Amino acid sequence: MKDQEKHQYCTNKFIELANQLKGENINPALVSGALMTASGVYATYIAAGNEGALEPGGVDKVVALYRRTLEHHQDVKKAQIQEKKA
């Protein structure tokens, strides 16, 4: 399995879990916030290990990566919407 396929697999598993939590009558905004927190915790672990923490520059790098990822997803969604209209 290629990295892109693994990435999509992991993404789908997180969405599946989020939908499961929503099905347990947990507010989707709370689920989204918890996913963001978990992602931040894991990003810190990847960058600094279990005992470390990010310095302000490291936080800026993670924020920039989140921004690029979100912007890319929005571009994809907009293209899908335009495709459906055509």
PyMOL commands that place a pseudoatom at each C-alpha (Angstrom):
pseudoatom trace, name=CA, resn=MET, resi=1, chain=A, elem=C, hetatm=0, pos=[0.000, 0.000, 0.000]
pseudoatom trace, name=CA, resn=LYS, resi=2, chain=A, elem=C, hetatm=0, pos=[1.376, 3.414, -0.989]
pseudoatom trace, name=CA, resn=ASP, resi=3, chain=A, elem=C, hetatm=0, pos=[1.717, 6.228, 1.544]
pseudoatom trace, name=CA, resn=GLN, resi=4, chain=A, elem=C, hetatm=0, pos=[-1.162, 8.140, -0.067]
pseudoatom trace, name=CA, resn=GLU, resi=5, chain=A, elem=C, hetatm=0, pos=[-3.401, 5.088, 0.291]
pseudoatom trace, name=CA, resn=LYS, resi=6, chain=A, elem=C, hetatm=0, pos=[-2.294, 4.634, 3.916]
pseudoatom trace, name=CA, resn=HIS, resi=7, chain=A, elem=C, hetatm=0, pos=[-3.021, 8.319, 4.544]
pseudoatom trace, name=CA, resn=GLN, resi=8, chain=A, elem=C, hetatm=0, pos=[-6.544, 7.959, 3.124]
pseudoatom trace, name=CA, resn=TYR, resi=9, chain=A, elem=C, hetatm=0, pos=[-7.094, 4.763, 5.131]
pseudoatom trace, name=CA, resn=CYS, resi=10, chain=A, elem=C, hetatm=0, pos=[-6.095, 6.524, 8.364]
pseudoatom trace, name=CA, resn=THR, resi=11, chain=A, elem=C, hetatm=0, pos=[-8.233, 9.556, 7.495]
pseudoatom trace, name=CA, resn=ASN, resi=12, chain=A, elem=C, hetatm=0, pos=[-11.242, 7.325, 6.898]
pseudoatom trace, name=CA, resn=LYS, resi=13, chain=A, elem=C, hetatm=0, pos=[-10.692, 5.516, 10.214]
pseudoatom trace, name=CA, resn=PHE, resi=14, chain=A, elem=C, hetatm=0, pos=[-10.667, 8.832, 12.106]
pseudoatom trace, name=CA, resn=ILE, resi=15, chain=A, elem=C, hetatm=0, pos=[-13.851, 9.953, 10.340]
pseudoatom trace, name=CA, resn=GLU, resi=16, chain=A, elem=C, hetatm=0, pos=[-15.433, 6.581, 11.125]
pseudoatom trace, name=CA, resn=LEU, resi=17, chain=A, elem=C, hetatm=0, pos=[-14.593, 7.069, 14.820]
pseudoatom trace, name=CA, resn=ALA, resi=18, chain=A, elem=C, hetatm=0, pos=[-15.902, 10.644, 14.749]
pseudoatom trace, name=CA, resn=ASN, resi=19, chain=A, elem=C, hetatm=0, pos=[-19.181, 9.444, 13.244]
pseudoatom trace, name=CA, resn=GLN, resi=20, chain=A, elem=C, hetatm=0, pos=[-19.399, 6.711, 15.866]
pseudoatom trace, name=CA, resn=LEU, resi=21, chain=A, elem=C, hetatm=0, pos=[-18.985, 9.297, 18.628]
pseudoatom trace, name=CA, resn=LYS, resi=22, chain=A, elem=C, hetatm=0, pos=[-21.576, 11.547, 16.994]
pseudoatom trace, name=CA, resn=GLY, resi=23, chain=A, elem=C, hetatm=0, pos=[-23.875, 8.492, 16.975]
pseudoatom trace, name=CA, resn=GLU, resi=24, chain=A, elem=C, hetatm=0, pos=[-23.404, 8.341, 20.747]
pseudoatom trace, name=CA, resn=ASN, resi=25, chain=A, elem=C, hetatm=0, pos=[-25.091, 11.760, 20.893]
pseudoatom trace, name=CA, resn=ILE, resi=26, chain=A, elem=C, hetatm=0, pos=[-21.853, 13.651, 21.402]
pseudoatom trace, name=CA, resn=ASN, resi=27, chain=A, elem=C, hetatm=0, pos=[-22.000, 17.106, 19.841]
pseudoatom trace, name=CA, resn=PRO, resi=28, chain=A, elem=C, hetatm=0, pos=[-20.088, 17.066, 16.519]
pseudoatom trace, name=CA, resn=ALA, resi=29, chain=A, elem=C, hetatm=0, pos=[-18.324, 20.306, 17.497]
pseudoatom trace, name=CA, resn=LEU, resi=30, chain=A, elem=C, hetatm=0, pos=[-17.035, 18.578, 20.630]
pseudoatom trace, name=CA, resn=VAL, resi=31, chain=A, elem=C, hetatm=0, pos=[-15.923, 15.573, 18.556]
pseudoatom trace, name=CA, resn=SER, resi=32, chain=A, elem=C, hetatm=0, pos=[-14.106, 17.897, 16.146]
pseudoatom trace, name=CA, resn=GLY, resi=33, chain=A, elem=C, hetatm=0, pos=[-12.393, 19.686, 19.033]
pseudoatom trace, name=CA, resn=ALA, resi=34, chain=A, elem=C, hetatm=0, pos=[-11.322, 16.383, 20.565]
pseudoatom trace, name=CA, resn=LEU, resi=35, chain=A, elem=C, hetatm=0, pos=[-9.902, 15.214, 17.222]
pseudoatom trace, name=CA, resn=MET, resi=36, chain=A, elem=C, hetatm=0, pos=[-7.943, 18.470, 16.940]
pseudoatom trace, name=CA, resn=THR, resi=37, chain=A, elem=C, hetatm=0, pos=[-6.629, 18.045, 20.476]
pseudoatom trace, name=CA, resn=ALA, resi=38, chain=A, elem=C, hetatm=0, pos=[-5.628, 14.441, 19.829]
pseudoatom trace, name=CA, resn=SER, resi=39, chain=A, elem=C, hetatm=0, pos=[-3.925, 15.484, 16.603]
pseudoatom trace, name=CA, resn=GLY, resi=40, chain=A, elem=C, hetatm=0, pos=[-2.025, 18.227, 18.424]
pseudoatom trace, name=CA, resn=VAL, resi=41, chain=A, elem=C, hetatm=0, pos=[-0.946, 15.803, 21.133]
pseudoatom trace, name=CA, resn=TYR, resi=42, chain=A, elem=C, hetatm=0, pos=[0.258, 13.343, 18.506]
pseudoatom trace, name=CA, resn=ALA, resi=43, chain=A, elem=C, hetatm=0, pos=[2.011, 16.048, 16.455]
pseudoatom trace, name=CA, resn=THR, resi=44, chain=A, elem=C, hetatm=0, pos=[3.857, 17.076, 19.621]
pseudoatom trace, name=CA, resn=TYR, resi=45, chain=A, elem=C, hetatm=0, pos=[4.825, 13.451, 20.264]
pseudoatom trace, name=CA, resn=ILE, resi=46, chain=A, elem=C, hetatm=0, pos=[6.140, 13.055, 16.701]
pseudoatom trace, name=CA, resn=ALA, resi=47, chain=A, elem=C, hetatm=0, pos=[8.202, 16.247, 16.929]
pseudoatom trace, name=CA, resn=ALA, resi=48, chain=A, elem=C, hetatm=0, pos=[9.360, 16.152, 20.538]
pseudoatom trace, name=CA, resn=GLY, resi=49, chain=A, elem=C, hetatm=0, pos=[8.820, 12.652, 21.880]
pseudoatom trace, name=CA, resn=ASN, resi=50, chain=A, elem=C, hetatm=0, pos=[6.749, 11.539, 24.836]
pseudoatom trace, name=CA, resn=GLU, resi=51, chain=A, elem=C, hetatm=0, pos=[8.555, 13.753, 27.330]
pseudoatom trace, name=CA, resn=GLY, resi=52, chain=A, elem=C, hetatm=0, pos=[9.030, 16.848, 25.153]
pseudoatom trace, name=CA, resn=ALA, resi=53, chain=A, elem=C, hetatm=0, pos=[7.058, 19.891, 24.171]
pseudoatom trace, name=CA, resn=LEU, resi=54, chain=A, elem=C, hetatm=0, pos=[7.067, 22.221, 21.186]
pseudoatom trace, name=CA, resn=GLU, resi=55, chain=A, elem=C, hetatm=0, pos=[8.795, 25.572, 21.312]
pseudoatom trace, name=CA, resn=PRO, resi=56, chain=A, elem=C, hetatm=0, pos=[6.895, 28.518, 19.745]
pseudoatom trace, name=CA, resn=GLY, resi=57, chain=A, elem=C, hetatm=0, pos=[8.623, 27.951, 16.395]
pseudoatom trace, name=CA, resn=GLY, resi=58, chain=A, elem=C, hetatm=0, pos=[7.530, 24.312, 16.447]
pseudoatom trace, name=CA, resn=VAL, resi=59, chain=A, elem=C, hetatm=0, pos=[3.962, 25.342, 17.193]
pseudoatom trace, name=CA, resn=ASP, resi=60, chain=A, elem=C, hetatm=0, pos=[4.112, 27.736, 14.233]
pseudoatom trace, name=CA, resn=LYS, resi=61, chain=A, elem=C, hetatm=0, pos=[5.291, 24.899, 11.972]
pseudoatom trace, name=CA, resn=VAL, resi=62, chain=A, elem=C, hetatm=0, pos=[2.438, 22.626, 13.081]
pseudoatom trace, name=CA, resn=VAL, resi=63, chain=A, elem=C, hetatm=0, pos=[-0.106, 25.435, 12.645]
pseudoatom trace, name=CA, resn=ALA, resi=64, chain=A, elem=C, hetatm=0, pos=[1.226, 26.131, 9.132]
pseudoatom trace, name=CA, resn=LEU, resi=65, chain=A, elem=C, hetatm=0, pos=[0.918, 22.439, 8.258]
pseudoatom trace, name=CA, resn=TYR, resi=66, chain=A, elem=C, hetatm=0, pos=[-2.667, 22.329, 9.553]
pseudoatom trace, name=CA, resn=ARG, resi=67, chain=A, elem=C, hetatm=0, pos=[-3.449, 25.433, 7.503]
pseudoatom trace, name=CA, resn=ARG, resi=68, chain=A, elem=C, hetatm=0, pos=[-1.999, 23.972, 4.288]
pseudoatom trace, name=CA, resn=THR, resi=69, chain=A, elem=C, hetatm=0, pos=[-3.867, 20.717, 4.877]
pseudoatom trace, name=CA, resn=LEU, resi=70, chain=A, elem=C, hetatm=0, pos=[-7.168, 22.497, 5.502]
pseudoatom trace, name=CA, resn=GLU, resi=71, chain=A, elem=C, hetatm=0, pos=[-6.695, 24.783, 2.499]
pseudoatom trace, name=CA, resn=HIS, resi=72, chain=A, elem=C, hetatm=0, pos=[-5.944, 21.775, 0.289]
pseudoatom trace, name=CA, resn=HIS, resi=73, chain=A, elem=C, hetatm=0, pos=[-9.064, 19.978, 1.537]
pseudoatom trace, name=CA, resn=GLN, resi=74, chain=A, elem=C, hetatm=0, pos=[-11.186, 23.056, 0.825]
pseudoatom trace, name=CA, resn=ASP, resi=75, chain=A, elem=C, hetatm=0, pos=[-9.781, 23.296, -2.711]
pseudoatom trace, name=CA, resn=VAL, resi=76, chain=A, elem=C, hetatm=0, pos=[-10.682, 19.639, -3.280]
pseudoatom trace, name=CA, resn=LYS, resi=77, chain=A, elem=C, hetatm=0, pos=[-14.199, 20.150, -1.882]
pseudoatom trace, name=CA, resn=LYS, resi=78, chain=A, elem=C, hetatm=0, pos=[-14.773, 23.226, -4.066]
pseudoatom trace, name=CA, resn=ALA, resi=79, chain=A, elem=C, hetatm=0, pos=[-13.638, 21.303, -7.146]
pseudoatom trace, name=CA, resn=GLN, resi=80, chain=A, elem=C, hetatm=0, pos=[-16.025, 18.462, -6.261]
pseudoatom trace, name=CA, resn=ILE, resi=81, chain=A, elem=C, hetatm=0, pos=[-18.902, 20.936, -5.900]
pseudoatom trace, name=CA, resn=GLN, resi=82, chain=A, elem=C, hetatm=0, pos=[-18.083, 22.514, -9.262]
pseudoatom trace, name=CA, resn=GLU, resi=83, chain=A, elem=C, hetatm=0, pos=[-17.889, 19.057, -10.845]
pseudoatom trace, name=CA, resn=LYS, resi=84, chain=A, elem=C, hetatm=0, pos=[-21.378, 18.208, -9.577]
pseudoatom trace, name=CA, resn=LYS, resi=85, chain=A, elem=C, hetatm=0, pos=[-22.747, 21.454, -11.015]
pseudoatom trace, name=CA, resn=ALA, resi=86, chain=A, elem=C, hetatm=0, pos=[-21.294, 20.712, -14.461]
for i in range(1, 86): cmd.bond("trace and resi %d" % i, "trace and resi %d" % (i + 1))
show_as sticks, trace
zoom trace
